Amino acid sequence: MNKDQGLGGKIVLVTGGSRGIGRAIALAFAAQGSHVVVTGRTQATLDAVAEEIHRLGGKALPLACDVTDKRDVEALKGKVTNLPGAVQILINNAGVAPAAGFLEMPDSLWEEVLRVNLTGTYNCCKVFLPEMIAAKWGRIINIASIVAKVAYSHTSAYTTSKHAVLGLTRALAIEMARAGVTVNAICPGYVETEMTLNNARLLAEKRGKKLEEALGLFKGSSPQNRLIAPEEVAELAVMLAAKSAAGITGQAINIDGGAVMV
Ligand SMILES: NC(=O)c1ccc[n+]([C@@H]2O[C@H](COP(=O)([O-])OP(=O)(O)OC[C@H]3O[C@@H](n4cnc5c(N)ncnc54)[C@H](OP(=O)(O)O)[C@@H]3O)[C@@H](O)[C@H]2O)c1
């Protein structure tokens, strides 16, 4: 890859940037010289990520925002106006994945999952896209999942939300194709984060297994028999944002050790 990928000085917004995949993405863009706006609902954890980036010599602005609240996302846009430029790279990463059987699932869980994973992504695209169009350059990268393409048991709300995120990715990619804005999805398999640990704990409790055994089941669902590291997802996000990725749009790229091949 050409050394200068045009990411230095770009303003990157990472939702759900306080831990896991989002934190790794924030660090990876900061290492490219981008200004990273790290957002999530908990200011203290955002501050910690921003401090880490500053310690490494990078630029980060930690701003709390709940992506499910459109007014909060609009307010966030107002708060980034003192940065040198508009948000041109949007990483829609904030997400929740509570497991539940369909019939036992409370309606509130269904609503929450769709609100965070789908409406949150919609809100951020709606608010930050106009300035990308004005600049004739932008990148939207939606962190979907392999369940955007296939389904697993006890994930009906999550699977529905991620299928919908992929639909939005594709539809928006077509609409933006001549505006200089690419829209892509990354589809990870099981990644080593708190989200995966929580679901492994739930599975272990339900089946009377040890946590290691439940994690082993997750690992075993991948031909590589391992979890993906958050940093691997982050590097893929950087690749998709690069100048040289201008022709890649409307794609959903799996990073799952070969578990899903569609
Ligand atoms: N881990 C996996 O195996 C895996 C696999 C495929 C796809 N993914 C996707 O990758 C993304 C990140 O997953 P992860 O494993 O890194 O999850 P995680 O460790 O649970 O982190 C989730 C992040 O989202 C933030 N968040 C949650 N609700 C939010 C809201 N309403 N508004 C703003 N921020 C919110 C959280 O911060 P606060 O709670 O402080 O708001 C946190 O920063 C998700 O979209 C997930 O679906 C994960």
The ligand as a MOL file (V3000), in Angstrom:
LIG
                    3D

  0  0  0     0  0            999 V3000
M  V30 BEGIN CTAB
M  V30 COUNTS 48 52 0 0 0
M  V30 BEGIN ATOM
M  V30 1 N -17.2170 -8.6480 19.7110 0
M  V30 2 C -17.5860 -9.3520 18.6660 0
M  V30 3 O -17.3840 -10.5720 18.6050 0
M  V30 4 C -18.2270 -8.6740 17.4850 0
M  V30 5 C -18.4200 -9.4390 16.3380 0
M  V30 6 C -19.0170 -8.8510 15.2320 0
M  V30 7 C -19.4170 -7.5300 15.2950 0
M  V30 8 N -19.2200 -6.8120 16.4180 0 CHG=1
M  V30 9 C -19.6820 -5.4370 16.4340 0
M  V30 10 O -18.5920 -4.5780 16.6880 0
M  V30 11 C -19.0530 -3.4250 17.3970 0
M  V30 12 C -18.2050 -3.2340 18.6520 0
M  V30 13 O -18.2890 -4.4150 19.4240 0
M  V30 14 P -17.3630 -4.6860 20.7120 0
M  V30 15 O -17.2380 -6.1390 20.8110 0
M  V30 16 O -16.1820 -3.8170 20.6840 0 CHG=-1
M  V30 17 O -18.3990 -4.2100 21.8410 0
M  V30 18 P -18.1780 -3.6560 23.3220 0
M  V30 19 O -16.8470 -4.0330 23.8480 0
M  V30 20 O -19.3780 -4.0590 24.0830 0
M  V30 21 O -18.1910 -2.0670 23.0910 0
M  V30 22 C -19.3560 -1.4390 22.6480 0
M  V30 23 C -19.1140 0.0490 22.5360 0
M  V30 24 O -20.3310 0.6850 22.1040 0
M  V30 25 C -20.6490 1.7390 23.0260 0
M  V30 26 N -22.1080 1.9290 23.0220 0
M  V30 27 C -23.0610 1.0410 23.3540 0
M  V30 28 N -24.2770 1.5990 23.2380 0
M  V30 29 C -24.0820 2.8720 22.8090 0
M  V30 30 C -24.9460 3.9580 22.5140 0
M  V30 31 N -26.2780 3.8670 22.6420 0
M  V30 32 N -24.3910 5.1320 22.0830 0
M  V30 33 C -23.0550 5.2560 21.9500 0
M  V30 34 N -22.1840 4.2580 22.2350 0
M  V30 35 C -22.7010 3.0830 22.6640 0
M  V30 36 C -20.0450 1.2850 24.3450 0
M  V30 37 O -19.7690 2.3480 25.2480 0
M  V30 38 P -20.8440 2.8130 26.3830 0
M  V30 39 O -21.4720 1.5740 26.9180 0
M  V30 40 O -20.0370 3.5780 27.3620 0
M  V30 41 O -21.8130 3.6700 25.6380 0
M  V30 42 C -18.7320 0.6910 23.8660 0
M  V30 43 O -17.7930 1.7200 23.6140 0
M  V30 44 C -20.5350 -3.6540 17.6620 0
M  V30 45 O -21.2990 -2.9910 16.6910 0
M  V30 46 C -20.6800 -5.1420 17.5310 0
M  V30 47 O -21.9810 -5.5150 17.1660 0
M  V30 48 C -18.6380 -7.3490 17.5230 0
M  V30 END ATOM
M  V30 BEGIN BOND
M  V30 1 1 1 2
M  V30 2 2 2 3
M  V30 3 1 2 4
M  V30 4 1 4 5
M  V30 5 2 4 48
M  V30 6 2 5 6
M  V30 7 1 6 7
M  V30 8 2 7 8
M  V30 9 1 8 9
M  V30 10 1 8 48
M  V30 11 1 9 10
M  V30 12 1 9 46
M  V30 13 1 10 11
M  V30 14 1 11 12
M  V30 15 1 11 44
M  V30 16 1 12 13
M  V30 17 1 13 14
M  V30 18 2 14 15
M  V30 19 1 14 16
M  V30 20 1 14 17
M  V30 21 1 17 18
M  V30 22 2 18 19
M  V30 23 1 18 20
M  V30 24 1 18 21
M  V30 25 1 21 22
M  V30 26 1 22 23
M  V30 27 1 23 24
M  V30 28 1 23 42
M  V30 29 1 24 25
M  V30 30 1 25 26
M  V30 31 1 25 36
M  V30 32 1 26 27
M  V30 33 1 26 35
M  V30 34 2 27 28
M  V30 35 1 28 29
M  V30 36 1 29 30
M  V30 37 2 29 35
M  V30 38 1 30 31
M  V30 39 2 30 32
M  V30 40 1 32 33
M  V30 41 2 33 34
M  V30 42 1 34 35
M  V30 43 1 36 37
M  V30 44 1 36 42
M  V30 45 1 37 38
M  V30 46 2 38 39
M  V30 47 1 38 40
M  V30 48 1 38 41
M  V30 49 1 42 43
M  V30 50 1 44 45
M  V30 51 1 44 46
M  V30 52 1 46 47
M  V30 END BOND
M  V30 END CTAB
M  END
